[in-house]
Amino acid sequence: MDLAIEALDVVKAFGQGTSAVRALDNVSVGIRRGEFFTLLGPSGCGKTTLLRLIAGFEAPTSGQILLDGADITALPPNRRPVNTVFQSYALFPHLTVAQNVAFGMEMQGRPKAEVAQRTERMLALVRLDALAARKIGQLSGGQQQRVALARALAPEPRVLLLDEPLSALDLKLRREMQGELKRLQQETGITFIFVTHDQEEALTMSDRIAVMQSGRVQQVGAPRDIYTKPVNRFVADFIGETNFLEAVGEAAGWRLACGVLIPGTATPGQRATLALRPEHLRPAPETGDLPLPARMERAVYSGTDTHWHLRLSCGTALTLRRPNSDAATAAPPNPGTDITLGLNPALVQRLED
């Protein structure tokens, strides 16, 4: 496997003795050359700490960071062929757009002609060549973000680190910039390592995702695999919406508290948590479905979809998601209505704790 970055058994502890906090707890992950790789997780999970270790802004307590197979753990940031785009962009307000893009290359002592040519190319790449002479204060937030990207890409780093660079943008602009980031990564072929707590960003842009919790990597995989085959309850709960059903094993499968039996291999008496995505529930049973009695509590319209919030007889809450694209889609039942849902047993997944 052609890896650009490897973290090997990395530990990062802040503090001393019994009061030390492990921000990273024996993290090992390999990031392939030329891929868009996302570190995803809630605040405090260790994703930004791992990014800072790759950049050289922090040193690991133990473990190694490799770049193209070479150990760079002890190298200072200025000796690593790695650039970072920060959440704040960190642009120079007294310089023009072109001067900001050229700055890093000038600090490297590159020839003026090369700097000028590369600056022009980068501004064209981020579609800001017409704004080269403007000052930073004359740009919108999205334009400033593009300048930060052009400046980081200009020296041709082998790896580009992005620390939640879209979080300050409004929703529409953030979605537009997601597409731009992916385009830039594909056109340049540079390895992008992106940090976010936004699941939609991770799913729409990434080649692979590492889901982190409490300083550990819970799962690494392609977006579809992370979403459809979560390895444990945390990943299933953090990525998208999930219905959790508590069950007890029987000889023929898993018995829900409401009495429905999900066929499968189970150990009698063993307790388990089953997961079912809201889009995998149906408003009425179809061929091969199990009937699942429920009571309608409320419907929430969200533009593209309507979410039905229901409750089983045993008290378990469920969400069913229906697309609004079909003009023939029936209106949801009134609150308090008893209905029978359709549950495809093949779409139910047993989770580890």
KEDREN-362717 format. One line per 3 residues: number of its first residue (from 0); their letters; for each residue x, y, z of C-alpha. Coordinates in Angstrom, 3 decimals, padded with zeros to 6 digits. Example, Ala and Ser with C-alpha at 12.3 -4.5 7.8 and 13.67 -1.06 7.14 Angstrom:
2
0 = as = 012.300 -004.500 007.800 | 013.670 -001.060 007.140;
This chain:
353
0 = mdl = 000.000 000.000 000.000 | 001.367 003.416 -001.032 | 001.042 005.495 002.142;
3 = aie = 001.717 009.201 002.413 | 001.313 009.440 006.196 | 001.443 006.827 008.919;
6 = ald = 000.794 007.284 012.610 | 002.219 004.338 014.532 | 001.072 003.691 018.116;
9 = vvk = 000.896 007.438 018.753 | 000.209 008.651 022.282 | -000.176 012.316 023.197;
12 = afg = -000.636 013.146 026.869 | -001.097 016.604 028.322 | -000.081 017.052 031.952;
15 = qgt = 001.885 014.879 034.328 | 001.270 011.829 036.503 | -002.263 010.860 037.483;
18 = sav = -003.670 014.164 036.225 | -002.351 013.597 032.666 | -004.975 013.578 029.935;
21 = ral = -004.455 011.317 026.928 | -005.611 013.257 023.887 | -004.414 010.367 021.698;
24 = dnv = -004.341 006.820 023.015 | -002.231 004.431 020.897 | -003.514 005.704 017.561;
27 = svg = -002.350 003.901 014.428 | -003.651 004.935 011.020 | -002.324 004.927 007.448;
30 = irr = -003.291 007.623 004.925 | -002.817 006.774 001.266 | -000.995 008.972 -001.184;
33 = gef = -003.325 011.219 -003.170 | -006.492 010.575 -001.179 | -008.929 012.883 000.578;
36 = ftl = -008.813 011.544 004.133 | -011.024 012.911 006.903 | -010.552 012.777 010.668;
39 = lgp = -014.114 012.917 012.006 | -015.374 013.069 015.560 | -016.870 015.212 018.320;
42 = sgc = -014.990 018.015 020.057 | -012.191 016.669 022.241 | -011.849 013.348 020.392;
45 = gkt = -008.209 014.018 019.386 | -008.586 014.740 015.663 | -006.976 018.203 015.761;
48 = tll = -004.229 016.917 018.048 | -003.369 014.242 015.474 | -003.323 016.885 012.747;
51 = rli = -000.942 019.035 014.809 | 001.384 016.065 015.306 | 001.502 015.498 011.540;
54 = agf = 002.229 019.203 011.024 | 004.950 019.188 013.695 | 003.255 021.763 015.933;
57 = eap = 003.145 019.188 018.740 | 005.436 016.280 019.578 | 003.968 012.878 020.492;
60 = tsg = 004.508 011.501 023.970 | 005.354 008.223 022.263 | 004.955 006.643 018.852;
63 = qil = 006.014 007.707 015.369 | 004.831 009.847 012.465 | 006.047 008.701 009.038;
66 = ldg = 005.932 010.638 005.765 | 006.450 008.533 002.639 | 007.965 005.885 004.898;
69 = adi = 010.512 008.227 006.542 | 010.330 009.011 010.254 | 009.561 012.733 010.668;
72 = tal = 008.607 012.587 014.350 | 011.504 014.832 015.407 | 011.470 017.195 012.413;
75 = ppn = 010.367 020.803 013.055 | 007.372 022.125 011.059 | 009.507 024.174 008.634;
78 = rrp = 011.371 021.052 007.524 | 008.263 019.044 006.709 | 006.784 019.160 003.176;
81 = vnt = 003.396 019.724 004.765 | 001.167 022.824 004.785 | -001.835 023.680 006.950;
84 = vfq = -005.023 025.635 006.295 | -006.358 026.869 009.617 | -009.919 027.602 010.656;
87 = sya = -009.076 031.333 010.888 | -007.240 031.328 007.490 | -004.402 033.493 009.022;
90 = lfp = -004.119 035.752 005.963 | -002.111 038.988 005.926 | -004.591 041.913 005.675;
93 = hlt = -001.950 044.421 004.505 | -001.030 042.291 001.476 | -002.946 041.727 -001.743;
96 = vaq = -004.403 038.388 -002.742 | -001.436 037.653 -004.994 | 001.071 038.708 -002.331;
99 = nva = -000.565 036.393 000.193 | -000.325 033.466 -002.212 | 003.301 034.257 -003.039;
102 = fgm = 004.416 034.733 000.568 | 005.324 031.137 001.407 | 007.291 030.631 -001.779;
105 = emq = 009.204 033.890 -001.203 | 010.129 032.702 002.290 | 011.579 029.581 000.673;
108 = grp = 013.789 031.782 -001.517 | 012.335 030.642 -004.820 | 013.175 032.650 -007.969;
111 = kae = 010.871 035.596 -008.646 | 009.807 034.306 -012.056 | 008.837 030.940 -010.554;
114 = vaq = 006.928 032.631 -007.728 | 005.012 034.826 -010.174 | 004.163 031.915 -012.465;
117 = rte = 003.106 029.650 -009.614 | 001.027 032.403 -007.992 | -000.827 033.010 -011.245;
120 = rml = -001.486 029.310 -011.648 | -002.784 028.907 -008.103 | -005.120 031.884 -008.396;
123 = alv = -006.515 030.424 -011.606 | -006.943 027.079 -009.865 | -009.067 028.625 -007.102;
126 = rld = -010.787 030.948 -009.611 | -009.532 034.192 -008.090 | -007.183 035.383 -010.847;
129 = ala = -009.411 038.426 -011.475 | -009.008 039.484 -007.817 | -005.210 039.228 -007.579;
132 = ark = -004.743 042.928 -006.737 | -007.411 043.151 -004.046 | -006.681 043.404 -000.327;
135 = igq = -007.960 040.656 001.950 | -010.489 042.947 003.644 | -012.232 043.410 000.302;
138 = lsg = -013.028 039.701 -000.028 | -015.948 037.596 001.158 | -015.433 034.742 003.598;
141 = gqq = -015.521 032.176 000.814 | -012.993 034.130 -001.248 | -010.664 034.423 001.751;
144 = qrv = -010.871 030.684 002.218 | -009.820 030.184 -001.408 | -006.843 032.503 -000.915;
147 = ala = -005.779 030.450 002.114 | -006.024 027.281 000.027 | -004.035 028.800 -002.852;
150 = ral = -001.319 029.980 -000.459 | -001.066 026.535 001.128 | -000.991 024.729 -002.240;
153 = ape = 001.477 027.097 -003.937 | 004.710 025.574 -002.469 | 003.534 022.133 -003.694;
156 = prv = 003.391 020.335 -000.338 | 003.179 016.580 -000.365 | 000.395 016.729 002.230;
159 = lll = -002.170 019.465 002.904 | -003.739 019.597 006.369 | -007.114 021.318 006.761;
162 = dep = -008.293 022.140 010.291 | -012.072 022.732 010.015 | -011.584 025.408 007.322;
165 = lsa = -015.293 025.608 006.433 | -016.774 026.045 009.906 | -017.021 029.857 009.704;
168 = ldl = -019.005 029.825 006.451 | -022.781 029.856 006.115 | -024.519 026.641 005.077;
171 = klr = -024.915 027.393 001.352 | -021.342 028.618 000.961 | -020.013 025.732 003.018;
174 = rem = -021.650 023.237 000.662 | -020.283 025.099 -002.351 | -016.785 025.020 -000.868;
177 = qge = -017.056 021.297 -000.164 | -017.261 020.753 -003.905 | -014.389 023.177 -004.499;
180 = lkr = -012.144 021.414 -001.995 | -012.796 018.050 -003.597 | -012.116 019.511 -007.047;
183 = lqq = -008.823 021.034 -005.883 | -007.714 017.774 -004.321 | -008.471 015.816 -007.481;
186 = etg = -006.806 018.361 -009.784 | -003.628 018.686 -007.719 | -003.333 015.036 -006.650;
189 = itf = -002.060 016.172 -003.235 | -002.972 014.168 -000.140 | -005.605 016.115 001.819;
192 = ifv = -006.134 015.400 005.527 | -009.301 017.148 006.627 | -010.524 017.627 010.206;
195 = thd = -014.217 018.129 010.895 | -017.010 017.287 013.304 | -019.576 017.630 010.490;
198 = qee = -020.724 014.215 009.272 | -022.167 015.586 006.015 | -018.833 017.184 005.105;
201 = alt = -017.024 013.940 005.777 | -019.453 011.778 003.813 | -019.627 014.047 000.750;
204 = msd = -015.922 014.818 000.293 | -013.858 011.935 001.620 | -012.276 008.936 -000.042;
207 = ria = -011.932 007.459 003.448 | -012.906 008.525 006.954 | -011.408 007.808 010.377;
210 = vmq = -014.070 008.155 013.076 | -012.495 009.103 016.407 | -013.734 009.070 019.987;
213 = sgr = -011.872 009.776 023.243 | -008.439 009.730 021.611 | -008.939 006.492 019.712;
216 = vqq = -009.816 005.567 016.142 | -013.091 003.649 016.178 | -013.357 002.840 012.466;
219 = vga = -011.604 003.628 009.185 | -013.335 003.122 005.854 | -015.005 004.548 002.782;
222 = prd = -018.033 006.778 003.489 | -020.492 004.120 002.311 | -018.918 001.465 004.548;
225 = iyt = -018.838 003.784 007.553 | -022.528 004.582 007.055 | -023.859 001.140 006.152;
228 = kpv = -021.541 -001.034 008.261 | -020.689 000.818 011.490 | -018.567 -001.327 013.774;
231 = nrf = -020.108 -000.160 017.044 | -022.866 001.916 018.583 | -020.788 005.104 018.747;
234 = vad = -020.081 005.108 015.003 | -023.678 004.222 014.143 | -024.958 007.020 016.370;
237 = fig = -022.436 009.652 015.267 | -022.779 009.074 011.511 | -026.283 010.079 010.460;
240 = etn = -029.472 009.055 012.238 | -029.973 005.574 013.618 | -032.742 003.701 015.386;
243 = fle = -031.461 001.495 018.206 | -033.456 -001.549 019.212 | -032.640 -003.575 022.316;
246 = avg = -033.055 -007.324 021.848 | -032.487 -010.672 023.556 | -031.170 -013.725 021.745;
249 = eaa = -033.296 -016.814 021.099 | -032.654 -019.974 019.115 | -034.283 -018.456 016.022;
252 = gwr = -032.939 -014.910 016.261 | -033.277 -011.683 018.232 | -036.484 -010.885 020.140;
255 = lac = -037.337 -007.201 020.474 | -038.947 -005.918 023.662 | -042.169 -005.316 021.708;
258 = gvl = -042.305 -009.048 020.822 | -041.150 -009.016 017.191 | -038.538 -011.678 016.306;
261 = ipg = -035.701 -010.674 013.967 | -034.479 -013.944 012.356 | -030.773 -014.633 012.593;
264 = tat = -027.991 -016.346 014.464 | -028.117 -015.527 018.166 | -027.113 -016.973 021.514;
267 = pgq = -030.155 -017.600 023.715 | -030.266 -015.151 026.602 | -027.612 -012.820 025.145;
270 = rat = -028.517 -009.136 025.005 | -027.714 -007.053 021.949 | -028.311 -003.660 020.368;
273 = lal = -029.666 -003.683 016.828 | -029.410 -000.705 014.481 | -031.777 000.357 011.704;
276 = rpe = -031.452 003.519 009.593 | -034.642 005.648 009.336 | -034.738 005.304 005.535;
279 = hlr = -034.863 001.510 005.898 | -038.239 001.550 007.664 | -041.362 001.497 005.516;
282 = pap = -044.766 003.019 006.344 | -046.442 -000.346 005.625 | -045.146 -003.916 005.267;
285 = etg = -044.096 -005.134 001.831 | -043.208 -008.643 000.659 | -040.618 -010.134 002.996;
288 = dlp = -041.029 -007.452 005.666 | -041.750 -008.062 009.325 | -044.796 -006.161 010.672;
291 = lpa = -043.822 -003.694 013.385 | -046.755 -002.076 015.255 | -046.147 001.539 016.278;
294 = rme = -047.948 004.742 017.199 | -047.439 008.032 015.348 | -046.257 010.890 017.551;
297 = rav = -045.398 013.679 015.070 | -044.122 014.410 011.573 | -041.338 016.896 010.827;
300 = ysg = -041.011 018.339 007.319 | -037.385 019.120 006.340 | -037.608 019.998 002.651;
303 = tdt = -036.278 016.936 000.864 | -037.662 014.517 003.471 | -040.329 014.123 006.103;
306 = hwh = -039.384 012.439 009.372 | -042.036 010.382 011.103 | -041.432 010.111 014.843;
309 = lrl = -043.060 006.978 016.227 | -043.070 004.846 019.347 | -043.316 001.084 019.786;
312 = scg = -045.589 -000.508 022.387 | -042.535 -001.198 024.568 | -041.698 002.522 024.655;
315 = tal = -038.833 002.516 022.140 | -038.744 005.653 019.955 | -038.307 005.218 016.195;
318 = tlr = -037.747 007.573 013.275 | -038.858 006.813 009.715 | -037.587 008.986 006.877;
321 = rpn = -039.580 009.416 003.659 | -038.454 011.419 000.601 | -040.729 014.209 -000.557;
324 = sda = -039.721 013.848 -004.213 | -042.661 011.620 -005.104 | -045.774 013.716 -005.691;
327 = ata = -047.893 010.674 -004.860 | -046.367 010.286 -001.395 | -049.211 010.052 001.103;
330 = app = -049.456 012.530 003.957 | -048.200 011.166 007.281 | -050.768 009.804 009.742;
333 = npg = -052.135 012.104 012.418 | -050.482 012.046 015.864 | -051.872 009.230 017.991;
336 = tdi = -052.638 006.974 015.012 | -051.711 003.303 015.382 | -049.946 001.957 012.270;
339 = tlg = -047.963 -001.106 011.220 | -044.506 -000.426 009.803 | -042.563 -002.665 007.471;
342 = lnp = -039.159 -003.840 008.685 | -036.781 -005.637 006.314 | -034.784 -007.990 008.586;
345 = alv = -031.854 -007.984 006.138 | -031.285 -004.270 006.861 | -031.053 -004.684 010.638;
348 = qrl = -027.492 -004.760 011.962 | -026.236 -006.031 015.284 | -023.729 -003.673 016.914;
351 = ed = -020.865 -004.096 019.296 | -021.005 -001.955 022.430;
